[in-house]
Amino acid sequence: MPDDRTIICRDLTKFYGHTRGIEALDLVIEPGEIFGFLGPNGAGKTTTIRQLMGMLRPTRGSATILGFDSWHDAVDIKLHVGNIPGDVRLYDQLKVGDHLDYIDRFRPGTDPLRNELMDRFELDPGKKVKSLSSGNRQKVAIVMAIMHDPQILILDEPTSGLDPLMQQEFYTLLEELRERGRTIFLSSHILSEVERVCDRVGIVRDGFLVDTRAIEELKQKKVRHMDVLFRDEVDPSGFEALQQVVRVQVFNNHMRITIQGDVDALIKQLARHDIEDLTFTQPSLEDFFMSFYGAAGGNDE
């Protein structure tokens, strides 16, 4: 391999006629990191991945993986990369095991992780693909992408259709791969997923990369809502005075507290009161983008 660097995009741009997919993307993914590519549906994430995998030719600019040009060296790239596409397509008439055998014949060498992954994701090699649920089809895609133990993984919404237990198993697997030095590019529109596994995140909106930051910085930026039901009426001024509290709304004994950043001071303030019930919801991606960019939003590709 001519270069040990992982993924580099320089002015990477794709237009579909007059419609922008992604424009002027400059990005470097460091070896051994899990990089989250975060944005709403239609922001340009899948267009970027399809260019990285050599499925779309850039309108201008370039992308390289391990020093190979994504368009001109697409065959070489696929030997070193595992990819889960956003629209998984499988051969319905094949059994799961036969499907994996078929994919294996396109790559030299062995598949050292195949049996382990089949066990971890509870797949039956004798089942026909056409009988599988959407979640089990997604698990087949995961095994196909990772069973040859690639140096780089490029994953487009990889947990789509998985039940919560399998999602957790997948996250654990990604963390194990990172510990072994693998590099992972993870596209998602689920903020909690990105927070769970990523080291760094790039935020894309309307076809532009608008920010890149460490995941800890992202956690401090997000806005969350805490709904508290007190047993008695409470003066909201003690909560409004807290630095991290953005807004306090009071409805009789019910208080909705909007907070940005660390919650420690808020929890200590709540501990001084008699509380009947409390819920603390994770922010939706829409809430996050509203807090990050004001009223601006994303459009479809």
N, C-alpha and C positions, 0 to 999 in steps of 0.2 A: 504494500500500500504506500502511495507516495507521500502521505501526510498523516500525522497522528492526531491532528485536530479533528473535531467532530463536525458540527454543522455551522456553516457560514453563509449568510445571505447578504448580498450587496446590491442595493437598489432593486431588489426583486419586485417585479411588477407584472400583473396580469390583468388585461382588459378583455371583456367579452363584448366586442363591438365598442359601443360607447359606455358600457356598464363596467364599473370598477370592481374587480375581485379583491386584489391587494395591490398596494402602490408604495414604492420607495421603501421597501422593507430592508432595514439594516439590522442584522442580528448575529450574535456569536453565541453558540451553546458550548459551555465548558465541558471538558471530559469528566465523566463521573457524576454529573448533576442530573436531577429531575427538573426539567424546565416546563412550567405550565404556560400554555398559550390560551389565554382567557378572553372570552368575549361572547356576546349573545349570538344566537343562531343568525347566520347571514353576515357576520362581521368580516369574513375573509379567512377563517381558520382552515377550512377544507381546501380552498383554493391554494393556500400556502403549502399544505401537505401534499397535494397532488403534484405541485411543482417540485417539491423535494424528492418525491418518488419517481420523477421522470414521466409522469402521466400527462402533464400539461407543459407546453413550451412557454417560457416567459415571454411577455411582450417586450420587456427589456430587463437588464440586470442579470444576475446569476445567483445560483445556489450551489455550494459544494458540500459533500459529505465525505469525511476522511480524505479530503483532497481531490475526490472525483467530482467532475461536473455532473449535476443532477440530470441534465438533459442528454449530453453527449455520452456519458458513461453510466447510463441507467442500469444496464445489465450488471456491470461490476458492483454498483451500489447495492443491488438487491441481494448479493451474496453475503453482505456484511450487515444488513439491516433487517429487522423484523417490523412488519407494518400491520396494524389493524385499521382498515378503512372505515369511514363513517357509514358506508352502506355495504355491509357484509353480504357477499353473494357466494353461495355454495352449490355443489352439484347434488341435487335432491336424490338421485337414484343410487348414489354411492353410500356405503356404510361409513361410519365415522372413521374406523381404522383404515379402510381403503382410501378414504379422502386424504388422510395424513400421509399414506404411502405415496399417493399420486403427487402431492406437493413435494414430498421428500426427493422424488426423482429429478426435480428441477435444480437441486442443490447438491454440491459435492460433500463428502464427509458424512458424519453420523448426526443423529438427533439426540444428544445426551440427556435432554430434559423431558423427552416425550412421555415416558412412563410415569415419571413423577408428576407432571402436569395433568395427565389423564386421571391420576388418583386424586390429586388435590381438588380438581374441578368436577369430580364425580361423573366422568363421561364413560359411557358404555361403547367400546369400539365396534360392537356388533349391531348397533342400531343404525337404521337408515336415516340419512340426513332429513328426508322429507317428513319424518315423524317427530322431529325435534321442535320444541318450543323456541320462541325467539331468544330466550335467555340461554338455552343450551346451544343454539347456533352461535351465539356470541362467545360461549366458552370454547367451542371448536375453533373459532377465529383466534382466540387468545393462544391456544395450544399451537396452532399453525404458525403464529408470529414468533413464538418464543422457544419452541422445542429445539431449534438448532443453536440456541445460546448465542444470539447475535451480539455484536459489540454495541450496536445502537438500536433503540426501539423508537418508532414513530407511530404514535397512537392517536386515533381520531375518535373521541367520545368512547373510550374502550369499555366502560361499565354499562353501556346502554343495554337494558333488558335484564341485567343481573339482579338477583334478589339480594337483600342486605348482607346475608352471610357470605355469599360469593363475592360481593363487592369488597368486604373486609379481607377475604382471602387474597383477592387480587392486589389490594393495597399492600398487604404483607409481602407478597411476591415482589412487587416493585421495590420495596425497601431492601429486600434481600439482594436484588440485582444491583441496586446502587452500591451496596456494601462490597460487591464484587467488582466494582469499577465500571459497570455498564452505564451508558448515557441514555437518557429517556426524554423524548419530546412528547408532551402530553397535551393534546387539545381538549378543552372542556368548556362548557357553559355553566358548570356546577361549581360554585364558589367553595363549598365545603370540601369537595373532592380535591381541588387544587391546594387548599390549605392543608389537607391531610397528608399529602405525600411530596409536595414540591419544595425545592430549595429556593427557586427564583421564579418569577412570573412576568410574562409580557402581556400587556393588555391591548387588545385590538378592537377598534371601533370604526365602522364605516370604511373598512379597507385600509386603515392606517394603524401602525403600531404607535400608540400614544404614550405609553410609559412602560418601563421595565424596572422592577424593584425586587428586593429580597422579600420572601414570604412573611417575615416578621413585620416588615413595614406595612405590608398589605393588611395584616391583622389589625394594626393600629388605626388603619384608615376606615375600616368598615363601620357602618352604623347598625346598631341592634336595638330592638325594642323589648323592654321588660314591663310586663303587666303584673301589678301587685294589688291584691285585695287585702286591705287592713281590717282589723276587727273594730277599729274606731276611726273617726276622722283624724287626718294627719295634716299638719302644716307642711306645705310643699317647699317652703323656703330653704330648709336644710338640704334638700336634694338639688334644688336649682343652683345652689352655691358651689356644687362640686364641679371641678374643672372639666371633667369628661362628659358631663351631662349636657346634651344639646337642647332638650326640651322636656318639660313636665306638663302633663295634662291630667286634670283631676275631675273625676265624676263621682261625687259622694265619697264612698270609701275605696273606690277603685282609682288607681294611679297608673298612667302609662308614662314610662320614663324612656326617653330616647338617648342612647349613650354611644359615644364614639371613643374607642380605645380601651384602656384597662378598666376592669370592673371592680377592682379591690376596694376602692374608697366607697363605691356605691353599696357593696355588700356589707361593709362595716356600718354604714349609715342605716341600712335596713335592719340590721341586728338590734338596733335600739328600740324597735317597734314590735308590736304583737301582730303577726301576719297570719291571715287565714289561708291564702293561696298565692302562688307565684308561677308565672310562666316566662321563659326567656327564649324567644324565637331567634333562629339563625336568619340573617338577612337574605332576601332573595337577590338574585343577580341584578334585577331592576333597581332595588334599593341601593345596592352597592354602586351602580353606575350613576344613580341620581346623586349620591353623596360625593362621588369622585369627580363628576363633570357637571354638576348642577343639573339643569333641566334637559341637557342635550341627550340624545339617544342614538341607537344604532339602526341602520337600515339593512335590508336584505341585500345579498350579493346580486 
